[in-house]
Amino acid sequence: MGNSIGRMFTITSFGESHGSCVGIVIDGCPAGLPITAEEIQSEVDRRRPETGIGTPRAETDIVEILSGVFNDKTTGAPICLLIQNRDVDSSEYERIRYLPRPGHADYTAWVKYGGFNDYRGGGRFSGRITATFVMAGAVARKALAQIGIEVLAHTVEIGGVTARTVTADEIGTNVNKNPVRCADLEAAEKMLDAIDRARKEGNSIGGVVEGLALNVPVGLGEPVFDTVEGELAKALFAIPAVKGVEFGAGFGAARKKGSENNDPFTVRNGKIFTVTNNAGGILGGISSGMPVVVRVAVKPTPSISQSQQTVNLETMTNAALTIRGRHDTCIVPRAVVVVEAIMAVTLCDLALRAQILPRVIK
């Protein structure tokens, strides 16, 4: 089974979209870490859908801490975090139970689990489970802050509208000023227009989220298989709808010459930096001390209101499907906080493995 990830900071996700709850168990979190339900809640609230962009499903998403925290500090025991599913309407999924939605995991899950999978709302394969990632990410972010690491993410493209290059300060200042979580405020308006056009067409659009980890020390990563890129990529691909991951110059490096792609070294104030960061802060699978930069491609939401071709799994005949349920026109803005969470969880695990993050925080 593949519901856990991480060697020393291990998270195990559970729950389904229309089940009683979704949750996460965190094992290996340093003891003595100050954390409150309110801090975790503030991260979960950032994942909520925006009006006109996201799903009409209105979950309250109240975080419950069931174990592992005592007097607002972690105890070293497994931390269990829970969110109840309260705004559930499965009627549409009963209607289309045997009509797999194109672009979703309905068919593959039906085959793999012999038809016993929870098909309501996508079940285990729903974006709903990312709420559990965000809860774990809130704890990991707090742990990383103990060693000065900060994780940020922002929307850089939606529906073909691309944001200009921005600074980390602009990301911190502007991302929460608009519904698409783009640090380029001019591009954000164009992205909103693109989403509105897709919504009126009964369609959906995707985009790209960029994540950055700042103040990452040199030395994270366990080559040759547990590299920073490898661990991050595997975790990021656990986010439903992620179809591509690149680091630094990414695929652009294939179109550069070595003289253009190499990052020259320099010394400033007694510390070694690189003049550019085409490597995305990673050399040989090990963090270089420069910002870790990753971009994530998010596909368009598969649930659209237009008629689509599918099959009937009961009769084994061709069929047409029009989805009437609640869905997002664009999930890219909601993916921003999830990308941050996944990056934080992965870097926290690598920091513990490198013995840079202590097991007890005093």
C-alpha positions as CSV (number, residue, x, y, z in Angstrom):
1,M,0.0,0.0,0.0
2,G,1.2,3.5,-0.7
3,N,-0.5,5.8,1.8
4,S,2.7,6.8,3.7
5,I,5.7,8.8,2.7
6,G,8.9,9.9,4.5
7,R,11.6,8.0,6.4
8,M,12.0,10.0,9.6
9,F,9.2,12.5,9.3
10,T,6.5,10.0,8.1
11,I,3.0,10.9,7.2
12,T,0.1,8.5,6.6
13,S,-3.0,9.9,5.0
14,F,-6.4,8.3,5.4
15,G,-10.1,9.0,4.5
16,E,-12.2,9.5,1.4
17,S,-14.0,12.4,-0.2
18,H,-17.5,11.4,0.9
19,G,-16.5,9.2,3.9
20,S,-16.9,10.4,7.5
21,C,-13.5,12.2,7.6
22,V,-10.1,12.7,6.2
23,G,-7.0,12.7,8.3
24,I,-3.2,12.4,8.7
25,V,-0.9,10.6,11.1
26,I,2.5,12.2,11.5
27,D,5.2,10.0,13.1
28,G,8.7,11.3,13.8
29,C,7.9,14.9,14.5
30,P,10.5,16.4,16.9
31,A,9.3,16.6,20.5
32,G,8.8,20.0,22.0
33,L,7.7,21.8,18.9
34,P,5.2,24.5,19.7
35,I,2.0,24.0,17.7
36,T,-1.6,24.8,18.1
37,A,-4.8,23.8,16.3
38,E,-5.2,27.5,15.3
39,E,-1.9,27.4,13.5
40,I,-2.8,24.3,11.6
41,Q,-6.3,25.7,10.9
42,S,-4.9,28.9,9.3
43,E,-3.1,26.8,6.7
44,V,-6.2,24.6,6.0
45,D,-8.3,27.8,5.6
46,R,-5.9,28.9,2.8
47,R,-6.9,25.8,0.9
48,R,-10.6,26.7,0.8
49,P,-12.2,27.4,-2.6
50,E,-12.7,30.9,-3.8
51,T,-16.1,32.0,-5.0
52,G,-16.5,31.7,-8.8
53,I,-13.4,29.6,-9.1
54,G,-13.7,26.7,-6.8
55,T,-16.3,24.0,-6.0
56,P,-19.6,25.1,-4.3
57,R,-18.9,22.3,-1.7
58,A,-18.8,24.3,1.5
59,E,-16.9,22.2,4.0
60,T,-16.0,23.9,7.3
61,D,-12.8,21.9,7.5
62,I,-12.4,22.2,11.3
63,V,-9.1,20.7,12.4
64,E,-9.1,18.3,15.3
65,I,-5.9,17.2,17.1
66,L,-6.5,13.7,18.4
67,S,-3.0,12.8,19.7
68,G,0.7,13.8,19.9
69,V,0.2,17.3,21.2
70,F,0.0,18.2,24.8
71,N,0.0,21.7,26.3
72,D,0.5,23.1,22.7
73,K,3.7,21.2,22.2
74,T,4.5,18.0,20.4
75,T,5.2,15.0,22.6
76,G,7.2,12.8,20.3
77,A,4.2,10.5,19.9
78,P,2.4,10.1,16.6
79,I,0.3,13.2,15.8
80,C,-3.2,12.4,14.5
81,L,-5.1,15.2,12.8
82,L,-8.6,15.0,11.6
83,I,-11.2,16.9,9.5
84,Q,-14.8,15.8,9.4
85,N,-16.7,15.7,6.1
86,R,-19.9,17.5,6.7
87,D,-21.1,19.0,3.4
88,V,-21.5,15.7,1.5
89,D,-23.9,15.1,-1.4
90,S,-23.4,11.7,-3.1
91,S,-26.5,11.7,-5.3
92,E,-24.7,12.6,-8.5
93,Y,-22.1,9.9,-8.0
94,E,-24.8,7.3,-7.5
95,R,-26.3,8.3,-10.8
96,I,-23.0,7.9,-12.7
97,R,-21.6,5.0,-10.6
98,Y,-20.9,2.8,-13.7
99,L,-19.9,5.7,-16.0
100,P,-16.2,6.5,-15.4
101,R,-15.5,10.1,-15.8
102,P,-12.8,10.9,-18.4
103,G,-9.7,12.2,-16.8
104,H,-10.5,10.8,-13.4
105,A,-9.3,7.6,-11.6
106,D,-12.8,6.0,-11.7
107,Y,-11.9,3.3,-14.2
108,T,-8.5,2.5,-12.9
109,A,-9.6,2.3,-9.3
110,W,-12.6,0.2,-10.3
111,V,-10.3,-2.4,-11.9
112,K,-7.5,-2.3,-9.3
113,Y,-9.9,-2.7,-6.3
114,G,-12.4,-5.0,-8.0
115,G,-15.2,-2.5,-7.8
116,F,-15.0,-2.2,-4.0
117,N,-13.5,1.3,-4.0
118,D,-15.5,4.2,-2.7
119,Y,-16.6,5.9,-5.9
120,R,-18.4,8.8,-4.3
121,G,-16.6,12.1,-5.1
122,G,-13.6,10.2,-6.4
123,G,-13.2,8.5,-3.0
124,R,-9.5,8.1,-2.1
125,F,-8.5,9.8,-5.4
126,S,-10.3,13.1,-4.7
127,G,-8.5,16.4,-4.3
128,R,-10.2,16.3,-0.9
129,I,-7.4,14.3,0.5
130,T,-5.0,17.2,0.0
131,A,-6.5,18.8,3.1
132,T,-4.6,16.1,5.0
133,F,-1.4,17.1,3.3
134,V,-1.9,20.7,4.3
135,M,-2.4,19.7,8.0
136,A,0.9,17.8,7.9
137,G,2.5,20.7,6.1
138,A,1.5,23.1,8.8
139,V,3.4,21.0,11.4
140,A,6.4,20.6,9.1
141,R,6.6,24.3,8.3
142,K,6.7,25.0,12.0
143,A,9.6,22.5,12.4
144,L,11.5,23.9,9.5
145,A,11.2,27.4,11.0
146,Q,13.3,26.2,13.8
147,I,16.3,26.1,11.4
148,G,15.3,29.1,9.4
149,I,13.8,27.4,6.3
150,E,10.8,29.2,4.7
151,V,8.6,27.6,2.0
152,L,6.6,29.8,-0.4
153,A,4.5,29.0,-3.5
154,H,2.6,31.0,-6.1
155,T,0.7,30.7,-9.3
156,V,2.8,31.4,-12.4
157,E,0.4,30.3,-15.2
158,I,-3.3,29.7,-15.7
159,G,-5.0,29.0,-19.0
160,G,-1.9,30.2,-21.0
161,V,-1.6,33.4,-19.1
162,T,1.9,33.6,-17.7
163,A,3.1,35.8,-14.8
164,R,6.3,37.8,-15.0
165,T,9.3,36.8,-12.9
166,V,8.8,38.0,-9.3
167,T,10.9,38.2,-6.2
168,A,10.3,36.3,-3.0
169,D,9.2,39.5,-1.3
170,E,6.5,40.0,-4.0
171,I,5.3,36.5,-3.4
172,G,5.0,37.0,0.3
173,T,3.2,40.4,-0.2
174,N,0.9,39.7,-3.2
175,V,-0.2,36.1,-3.2
176,N,-3.0,36.5,-0.7
177,K,-4.2,39.7,-2.4
178,N,-6.0,37.9,-5.3
179,P,-8.1,34.7,-5.7
180,V,-5.7,33.0,-8.1
181,R,-2.7,33.5,-5.7
182,C,-0.5,35.1,-8.3
183,A,2.3,37.5,-7.2
184,D,2.0,39.4,-10.5
185,L,-1.2,41.4,-9.9
186,E,-1.7,42.4,-13.5
187,A,-1.4,38.8,-14.7
188,A,-3.8,37.8,-11.9
189,E,-6.6,39.8,-13.5
190,K,-6.1,38.1,-16.8
191,M,-6.1,34.7,-15.2
192,L,-9.4,35.5,-13.5
193,D,-10.8,36.4,-16.9
194,A,-9.6,33.1,-18.4
195,I,-11.2,31.2,-15.6
196,D,-14.5,33.0,-16.0
197,R,-14.5,32.3,-19.8
198,A,-13.9,28.6,-19.1
199,R,-16.7,28.5,-16.5
200,K,-19.2,30.0,-18.9
201,E,-18.2,27.4,-21.5
202,G,-18.8,24.6,-18.9
203,N,-15.1,23.8,-19.2
204,S,-12.0,24.0,-17.0
205,I,-8.4,25.1,-17.3
206,G,-5.1,24.2,-15.7
207,G,-1.8,26.0,-15.0
208,V,1.6,26.0,-13.2
209,V,2.5,26.5,-9.6
210,E,6.0,27.4,-8.5
211,G,7.4,26.5,-5.1
212,L,10.4,28.0,-3.4
213,A,12.3,26.9,-0.3
214,L,14.5,29.7,1.2
215,N,17.4,29.4,3.5
216,V,17.9,25.7,2.8
217,P,21.3,24.7,4.2
218,V,23.8,22.9,2.1
219,G,23.7,19.1,2.5
220,L,20.1,18.0,2.4
221,G,19.5,14.9,0.2
222,E,20.6,11.3,0.3
223,P,22.1,10.3,-3.1
224,V,21.8,8.4,-5.2
225,F,18.1,7.4,-4.9
226,D,16.8,9.7,-2.1
227,T,17.9,12.9,-3.8
228,V,16.2,16.2,-3.0
229,E,14.6,16.2,-6.5
230,G,13.6,12.6,-6.3
231,E,11.9,12.9,-2.9
232,L,10.2,16.1,-3.8
233,A,9.0,14.9,-7.1
234,K,7.5,11.7,-5.7
235,A,5.7,13.6,-3.0
236,L,4.4,16.3,-5.4
237,F,3.0,13.7,-7.8
238,A,0.8,12.5,-4.9
239,I,-1.2,15.7,-5.4
240,P,-4.1,14.8,-7.7
241,A,-4.0,16.6,-11.1
242,V,-0.2,17.1,-11.0
243,K,1.2,15.9,-14.4
244,G,4.7,17.5,-14.5
245,V,7.5,18.6,-12.1
246,E,10.7,20.4,-13.0
247,F,13.5,22.0,-11.0
248,G,15.4,25.2,-11.7
249,A,15.7,25.7,-15.5
250,G,13.9,22.4,-15.9
251,F,13.2,21.4,-19.5
252,G,14.6,24.8,-20.5
253,A,18.1,23.4,-19.6
254,A,17.8,21.1,-22.6
255,R,17.9,24.1,-24.9
256,K,20.9,25.8,-23.2
257,K,24.6,25.4,-23.7
258,G,26.7,24.4,-20.8
259,S,28.1,27.9,-20.6
260,E,24.6,29.2,-20.2
261,N,23.2,26.6,-17.9
262,N,26.1,26.3,-15.4
263,D,25.8,28.4,-12.2
264,P,29.1,30.2,-11.5
265,F,30.3,30.2,-7.9
266,T,31.1,33.3,-5.9
267,V,32.0,34.3,-2.3
268,R,30.0,36.9,-0.4
269,N,30.5,37.8,3.2
270,G,32.5,34.6,3.7
271,K,29.7,32.3,2.2
272,I,29.6,30.5,-1.1
273,F,26.7,31.3,-3.5
274,T,26.0,30.8,-7.2
275,V,25.5,33.8,-9.5
276,T,22.5,32.2,-11.2
277,N,20.3,29.3,-10.0
278,N,19.5,27.2,-13.1
279,A,20.1,24.1,-10.9
280,G,17.2,25.1,-8.7
281,G,19.3,24.9,-5.5
282,I,20.2,21.3,-6.0
283,L,23.5,19.8,-7.3
284,G,24.1,16.0,-7.4
285,G,20.8,15.6,-5.6
286,I,22.1,17.6,-2.6
287,S,20.9,21.1,-1.6
288,S,23.5,23.7,-2.6
289,G,22.4,26.5,-0.2
290,M,20.6,28.4,-3.0
291,P,16.7,28.6,-3.0
292,V,15.2,25.3,-4.0
293,V,12.9,26.1,-7.0
294,V,10.3,23.7,-8.4
295,R,7.5,24.1,-10.8
296,V,4.4,21.9,-10.9
297,A,2.1,21.5,-13.9
298,V,-1.6,21.1,-12.8
299,K,-4.0,19.7,-15.4
300,P,-7.5,21.1,-16.0
301,T,-10.1,19.8,-13.7
302,P,-11.5,16.6,-15.3
303,S,-15.0,17.3,-14.1
304,I,-16.6,19.6,-16.7
305,S,-20.2,20.3,-17.6
306,Q,-19.9,19.4,-21.3
307,S,-21.0,16.1,-22.7
308,Q,-18.1,13.5,-22.8
309,Q,-17.7,10.1,-24.3
310,T,-17.4,7.2,-21.8
311,V,-18.5,3.6,-21.3
312,N,-21.0,1.8,-19.1
313,L,-19.1,-0.7,-16.9
314,E,-22.2,-2.7,-16.3
315,T,-23.3,-3.2,-19.9
316,M,-19.9,-2.8,-21.5
317,T,-21.4,-0.4,-24.1
318,N,-20.4,3.1,-25.1
319,A,-22.2,6.0,-23.3
320,A,-22.3,9.7,-23.0
321,L,-21.8,11.5,-19.8
322,T,-22.6,15.0,-18.6
323,I,-21.4,15.8,-15.1
324,R,-23.8,17.8,-12.9
325,G,-21.9,17.6,-9.6
326,R,-19.9,20.3,-7.8
327,H,-16.5,20.9,-9.2
328,D,-13.8,23.6,-9.6
329,T,-13.3,25.5,-12.8
330,C,-9.6,25.8,-12.0
331,I,-7.9,24.1,-9.1
332,V,-4.5,25.8,-9.6
333,P,-5.1,28.5,-6.8
334,R,-6.0,25.8,-4.3
335,A,-2.9,23.8,-5.3
336,V,-0.6,26.6,-4.2
337,V,-0.9,25.8,-0.4
338,V,-0.8,22.1,-1.1
339,V,2.5,22.5,-3.0
340,E,3.9,24.4,0.0
341,A,2.7,21.7,2.3
342,I,4.3,18.9,0.4
343,M,7.6,20.7,0.0
344,A,7.6,21.4,3.8
345,V,6.9,17.7,4.6
346,T,9.6,16.5,2.3
347,L,12.3,19.0,3.4
348,C,11.5,18.3,7.1
349,D,12.1,14.6,6.5
350,L,15.4,15.3,4.7
351,A,16.5,17.8,7.4
352,L,15.9,15.1,10.1
353,R,17.8,12.6,8.0
354,A,20.7,15.0,7.6
355,Q,20.7,15.6,11.4
356,I,20.3,19.3,10.7
357,L,16.9,19.4,12.5
358,P,17.1,18.1,16.1
359,R,14.8,15.3,17.4
360,V,14.0,17.4,20.5
361,I,13.3,21.1,20.4
362,K,14.1,23.1,23.6
